[in-house]
Amino acid sequence: MAYRAATLERLEAEYDRFHRPVARRLGFVIHDPDAAEELVHEAFIRLAAEIEAGRTPRYPGAWINRVAWNLAVSRARHQRVVARDSCRLVPPNAPLDLDRLAIAGELTRVVTSALAELSPDERLAVLLAAQGYRGSEIAMSLGRTCGATRTLLCRARTKLRRQLLAWESDSSR
């Protein structure tokens, strides 16, 4: 992205003034000077975008510190999620687990058939909810009130639960 000369001048002045102390502070916190440097650079890129958009922070030093800190917190959260969930990943050269594939296929078939038993509105509501849409958004897409949508979702989930429990009890015999 090409910035105006005034933006670059302002950014250069702020960089000279705040880069070293912010990078040092982050380096002490995250114990990785290279990562701290990257986070500070990302914070300054965000500052450039703010200046270019005409939203220059009143206190650029505090703004840079807060943005860099937030980036470090986000990085730490991401690393925790990666560390926690990496054991679930299947290595690319791992042999296929045919039993697991068969069970997954059977479960997909059962869920698909259970969803087919729902009315179109119930199915759409359940699928939207599963995708993370809020109740008000689902209500708008269905053209219903929020209360009616909550009732519809509750009944649809109850039907699904019954069907899946029936399948589970049948498959355990």
N, C-alpha and C positions, 0 to 999 in steps of 0.2 A: 504494500500500500504506500502510495506517495503522500507525504505530509507536506504542509506548507512550511515555508522558511521560518515563520514566526513560531510555529509549533516545535520545529526542530531546535531552534535557539532556546526556547523555554525548557524543553526536555533536556537539552544538554546541560543547562544550568542546574536543573534539579538533579540530574544524574551525578554531576560533579559534587554536588552538595551532600547527597544522601546515599549514594551507592555503597560506599565502603562501610558505613556504620550499620546499614540494614543487612548487608551480606554477612558481616561479622556476627551480628546478633543471631541471624538464622543459622549460621554455621555452628554456633555454640549449642543451639537448641536441637538441630537435627543431626549433628555430628557427621555431616558430609558437606565439605566446602564446595564441591562441584555442584551438588544438587542445590545448595543454598544460592549459588551464583545463578543457576538457571531460574530459580524461583524469583530472584530479584529482577532478572531480565524480563521475565513474564510480567511482573508488576509494573515495570517501566513501559512495556508495550501497552499495557492497559491504561497507564497514565497518558501515553501519547494519544490513544483513541479518545480519552476523555477531553484532553486539551483540544484536539481536532474538532470534536463535536461541540465545543464551546462550553463545556462543563468543567472548567478548571477548578480543582479542589481549592478551598480557601486555605487549608494547611497541607501543602503537598507532602511534607515530611511525615506527618501523621497518617495521611492517606496511603503513602507508599508502605509505611510500616504495617498498617492494618491489612492491606491487600496482600503483601508478602506473607504475613502471618497466616491469613486465611488460606493462601495457596499451600503453605506448609502443612496446615491442619488437614486440608483436602488430600494432600499427598500421603500423609500418615494414615488417614482412613483408607485410602485406596490400597496402600501396602498391607494393612491389616486384613482387608477383604481378600486380597490376592493370597496372602499367607494362609488364611483360614480355608479358602476354597480350592487352592491349588491341588490338594490331595484328592479332590473329586475328579479332576481332569484325567482323561484317559490318555496315556502316552501314545503318540502317533504309531509306534511300532508294536503296540500291545495286541495280542491275539484277540479275535472277536469272541465275545462271550455269548454264545448262541442261546443259552437259557435266558439271559437277561434281554436279548433282542426279542425272543419269543414272548416273554412276559410283557414287554413294552408294547409289542404289536397287539397283543390280546387286550391290554388295558386301553389302548387307543381305539380299538374296535368297540369295546364296551362303552367308553365315554361318548364316542360318536353316535352309537345307537341310542344311548340315553338322551343325548341332546336332541336327536331326531324325534323323540317322543314329546318334546316340549312344543308349545305353540310358537309361531315365528317371533312374537313379541317377547315371550319368555326366553327363548334361545338368544335373541339379540341382547336382551338385558343381561343375561348371565355372561355372555361372551364379552360384552363391554366392561362389566364389572371385573372380570378376570384380567382384562387388559389394564385395569387401574383407573378407569373412568369413575368420576364421582357420581353420586346419585342424581344430582341436579343436571349433570350433563346427559346422563342416560334418559332422564325424564324428558329433556328437550328433544333428544333424538327420537323418542317414541311418541312425542306429543301428548304426554300425560303429566299429571301433577306429581310432585315429589312424593307425596304420601301414597298415591296409587302405585308409583314405581317401586317404593319400598315394599309394599304388599306383594306386588308381582314378583319381585326378586326373592322374597321370603318363600313364597309358594313354589317358585321354580326350583330354588335350591332344595327345598324339602322333597320335591319329586325326584330330583337328581340323587339326593342322598338315599332315598328309598330304593331306587333302581340299582345304585352301586352297592348298597348293602345286600340286596337280594343276589346280585351277581357274586359278591364275596362269599355269601353263605353257600351258594350253589357250587362255587369253585373249590371250597374247602372240604367238600364231601368226597 
